[in-house]
Amino acid sequence: MSYSQKHVDALCQALQVMQSGNSEDSPYAHSYIDELLSLIGSYKSGDMKPDEMFEQIMIGLVSFQQFLDMRLTLLERKQNPPVTW
């Protein structure tokens, strides 16, 4: 097993542990981790090149971050008084 393969396997294990702990409390994070595991699985099976996997992970990460930012902004606006930066 190569050095990088060990890191990919460790990442998968860490993501699986995180996913198992948030299925009910954080369905959005659970779904995103599922997407990450699928992308990594495609890479490990040879269906995706590392740069393709990285690109898809980054697109998903930015999208998820924007979603969380939108949710947080909505919550902040509902506070009395609204949170301002």
C-alpha positions in Angstrom: 0.0 0.0 0.0 1.5 3.3 -1.0 1.9 6.3 1.3 -0.9 8.2 -0.4 -3.2 5.2 -0.4 -2.8 5.0 3.4 -3.9 8.6 3.7 -6.9 8.1 1.4 -8.0 5.1 3.5 -7.5 7.1 6.7 -9.6 9.9 5.3 -12.4 7.5 4.3 -12.4 6.0 7.8 -12.5 9.5 9.4 -15.4 10.5 7.1 -17.3 7.3 7.9 -17.0 7.9 11.6 -18.1 11.6 11.2 -21.0 10.5 9.0 -22.2 7.8 11.5 -22.5 10.4 14.2 -24.5 13.0 12.3 -27.2 11.2 10.4 -30.1 12.5 12.4 -28.7 15.7 13.9 -27.1 17.1 10.7 -28.7 15.6 7.5 -27.0 18.2 5.3 -23.5 17.3 6.6 -24.4 13.6 6.4 -25.3 14.1 2.7 -22.2 16.0 1.9 -20.0 13.4 3.6 -21.8 10.7 1.6 -20.9 12.7 -1.6 -17.3 12.9 -0.5 -17.1 9.2 0.1 -18.6 8.5 -3.3 -16.0 10.7 -5.0 -13.2 9.0 -3.1 -14.6 5.6 -4.0 -14.6 6.7 -7.7 -10.9 7.7 -7.3 -9.9 4.5 -5.5 -11.6 2.4 -8.2 -9.8 4.2 -10.9 -12.9 5.9 -12.4 -11.6 9.3 -11.5 -8.2 11.0 -11.7 -6.9 12.8 -8.6 -7.3 16.2 -10.2 -10.9 15.4 -11.2 -11.7 14.3 -7.6 -10.1 17.4 -6.1 -12.1 19.6 -8.4 -15.4 18.0 -7.5 -14.5 18.0 -3.8 -13.7 21.7 -4.0 -17.0 22.5 -5.9 -18.9 20.6 -3.3 -17.1 22.2 -0.4 -17.7 25.8 -1.7 -21.4 24.9 -2.4 -21.8 23.5 1.1 -20.1 26.5 2.7 -22.4 28.9 0.8 -25.4 26.9 2.0 -24.2 27.1 5.6 -23.5 30.8 5.2 -26.9 31.4 3.9 -28.5 29.5 6.8 -26.4 31.3 9.4 -27.2 34.7 7.8 -30.9 33.9 7.9 -30.7 32.9 11.6 -28.7 36.0 12.4 -31.3 38.3 10.8 -34.1 36.7 12.8 -32.4 37.5 16.1 -33.6 40.5 18.0 -31.7 42.8 17.5 -30.3 41.3 14.2 -26.6 40.4 14.3 -24.5 42.9 12.3 -20.9 42.6 11.4 
